[in-house]
Amino acid sequence: MLIFLDIAASAPEDGVPAEIAWAAADLSAAASWLIRPAPDWDESLYAPDAGSRHGLTRPMLEADGREPRRVAMLLAEDLAGATVASADPAGHEALLDRLYEAAPFPRPFALRDADGLRRARWGDPAEADRLRARAAARLEDGPALDGAVDLALAWSLASGGDAGTSAEAARALIAREGR
């Protein structure tokens, strides 16, 4: 199974994961978790403007987030045996390392480059088709769930999926998993 992963960080440089989300390439399943700051993740790891980029603030994460260990366990369970791809493998590897250090147990998967994987397998969807499907799915910039679903949507279109059907599946995932 192919899974697309996205992570919203607490800061552009040297941050920690604030939200982690994944979406199946066939748009059949997805999950998203807010991450409560670990005890050693101090205020300096949270940029004041990060909340304006993805809508997540440290107080919100403290109140609504899950413990890093629990998120690491859920992620490991959900992604066991899957090929996991990200639009930013290097940046997301660093954020996953921070999460699994707080867990603490080894990360059970590696990341592949989503764009390279898609181009090698199918090519790129027409940009206009992708943007129309993205708009129809009502995806937003910022939330990790929307980012993961957007990657799965691009994969679906590049592999010959119908734009309307794919957009509806993407919109259903966002509605089911919440934003």
C-alpha positions as semicolon CSV with decimal commas, in nm:
position;residue;x (nm);y (nm);z (nm)
1;M;0,000;0,000;0,000
2;L;0,121;0,351;-0,081
3;I;0,070;0,619;0,184
4;F;0,134;0,993;0,158
5;L;0,248;1,171;0,473
6;D;0,254;1,539;0,565
7;I;0,369;1,712;0,882
8;A;0,296;2,063;1,008
9;A;0,597;2,187;1,204
10;S;0,608;2,418;1,505
11;A;0,872;2,634;1,336
12;P;1,026;2,655;0,988
13;E;1,375;2,568;1,117
14;D;1,454;2,334;1,407
15;G;1,090;2,282;1,497
16;V;0,902;1,980;1,623
17;P;0,597;1,809;1,474
18;A;0,270;1,984;1,558
19;E;0,041;1,775;1,336
20;I;0,103;1,454;1,143
21;A;-0,134;1,320;0,880
22;W;-0,138;1,047;0,619
23;A;-0,364;0,958;0,328
24;A;-0,381;0,639;0,124
25;A;-0,291;0,684;-0,242
26;D;-0,633;0,547;-0,343
27;L;-0,805;0,808;-0,120
28;S;-0,973;0,530;0,081
29;A;-0,834;0,617;0,424
30;A;-0,655;0,889;0,616
31;A;-0,568;0,991;0,970
32;S;-0,445;1,304;1,143
33;W;-0,320;1,379;1,492
34;L;-0,226;1,693;1,679
35;I;0,084;1,642;1,892
36;R;0,109;1,765;2,249
37;P;0,452;1,912;2,323
38;A;0,690;1,664;2,487
39;P;0,834;1,777;2,823
40;D;1,169;1,867;2,662
41;W;1,012;2,062;2,373
42;D;1,039;2,413;2,515
43;E;0,894;2,742;2,391
44;S;1,198;2,810;2,170
45;L;1,088;2,528;1,937
46;Y;0,758;2,705;1,862
47;A;0,777;3,004;1,627
48;P;0,530;3,282;1,712
49;D;0,408;3,297;1,350
50;A;0,374;2,918;1,303
51;G;0,012;2,928;1,415
52;S;-0,072;3,172;1,138
53;R;0,069;2,929;0,879
54;H;-0,125;2,620;0,987
55;G;-0,361;2,739;1,260
56;L;-0,189;2,548;1,543
57;T;-0,055;2,721;1,852
58;R;0,136;2,569;2,141
59;P;-0,157;2,629;2,385
60;M;-0,392;2,458;2,139
61;L;-0,153;2,161;2,105
62;E;-0,117;2,139;2,484
63;A;-0,495;2,127;2,520
64;D;-0,595;1,913;2,220
65;G;-0,283;1,722;2,119
66;R;-0,196;1,360;2,189
67;E;0,119;1,250;2,367
68;P;0,411;1,205;2,121
69;R;0,451;0,839;2,225
70;R;0,086;0,768;2,142
71;V;0,108;0,940;1,802
72;A;0,430;0,748;1,723
73;M;0,255;0,421;1,812
74;L;-0,054;0,502;1,604
75;L;0,160;0,606;1,310
76;A;0,368;0,286;1,333
77;E;0,051;0,073;1,348
78;D;-0,117;0,249;1,056
79;L;0,189;0,254;0,829
80;A;0,327;-0,095;0,901
81;G;0,437;-0,253;0,574
82;A;0,337;0,047;0,361
83;T;0,550;0,250;0,124
84;V;0,544;0,598;0,279
85;A;0,610;0,906;0,066
86;S;0,638;1,274;0,150
87;A;0,673;1,596;-0,049
88;D;0,961;1,695;0,183
89;P;1,138;1,373;0,285
90;A;1,446;1,541;0,435
91;G;1,249;1,791;0,643
92;H;0,991;1,534;0,747
93;E;1,262;1,279;0,839
94;A;1,399;1,532;1,090
95;L;1,052;1,593;1,237
96;L;0,981;1,220;1,259
97;D;1,316;1,171;1,431
98;R;1,207;1,427;1,694
99;L;0,877;1,246;1,742
100;Y;1,034;0,902;1,775
101;E;1,305;1,033;2,010
102;A;1,023;1,147;2,239
103;A;0,844;0,811;2,201
104;P;1,119;0,657;2,253
105;F;1,136;0,365;2,013
106;P;1,276;0,330;1,661
107;R;1,081;0,462;1,365
108;P;0,963;0,158;1,167
109;F;0,952;0,315;0,822
110;A;1,155;0,533;0,587
111;L;1,025;0,812;0,365
112;R;1,037;0,824;-0,011
113;D;1,006;1,133;-0,228
114;A;0,640;1,165;-0,332
115;D;0,707;1,385;-0,635
116;G;0,986;1,165;-0,766
117;L;0,782;0,851;-0,706
118;R;0,481;0,992;-0,893
119;R;0,686;1,117;-1,187
120;A;0,872;0,787;-1,216
121;R;0,550;0,589;-1,217
122;W;0,291;0,807;-1,392
123;G;0,420;1,154;-1,470
124;D;0,256;1,475;-1,354
125;P;-0,115;1,546;-1,384
126;A;-0,208;1,849;-1,587
127;E;-0,167;2,141;-1,345
128;A;-0,504;2,289;-1,434
129;D;-0,677;1,954;-1,363
130;R;-0,496;1,921;-1,030
131;L;-0,588;2,274;-0,924
132;R;-0,954;2,226;-1,021
133;A;-0,971;1,896;-0,830
134;R;-0,794;2,053;-0,531
135;A;-1,045;2,339;-0,529
136;A;-1,338;2,097;-0,566
137;A;-1,205;1,898;-0,270
138;R;-1,184;2,226;-0,071
139;L;-0,825;2,160;0,037
140;E;-0,652;2,433;0,234
141;D;-0,286;2,528;0,257
142;G;-0,138;2,457;0,598
143;P;-0,313;2,165;0,767
144;A;-0,113;1,842;0,741
145;L;-0,425;1,639;0,661
146;D;-0,498;1,859;0,359
147;G;-0,135;1,826;0,248
148;A;-0,141;1,445;0,267
149;V;-0,477;1,428;0,087
150;D;-0,346;1,670;-0,179
151;L;-0,054;1,434;-0,251
152;A;-0,294;1,139;-0,281
153;L;-0,519;1,347;-0,508
154;A;-0,225;1,432;-0,737
155;W;-0,131;1,061;-0,745
156;S;-0,487;0,966;-0,837
157;L;-0,500;1,219;-1,120
158;A;-0,154;1,126;-1,249
159;S;-0,257;0,761;-1,259
160;G;-0,561;0,837;-1,472
161;G;-0,825;0,883;-1,202
162;D;-1,131;1,091;-1,277
163;A;-1,091;1,443;-1,138
164;G;-1,448;1,469;-1,008
165;T;-1,447;1,128;-0,842
166;S;-1,104;1,187;-0,691
167;A;-1,202;1,531;-0,561
168;E;-1,517;1,387;-0,401
169;A;-1,312;1,110;-0,233
170;A;-1,064;1,370;-0,108
171;R;-1,343;1,591;0,028
172;A;-1,499;1,288;0,202
173;L;-1,166;1,203;0,370
174;I;-1,127;1,558;0,500
175;A;-1,485;1,557;0,630
176;R;-1,447;1,214;0,793
177;E;-1,114;1,289;0,961
178;G;-1,202;1,645;1,054
179;R;-0,995;1,955;1,014
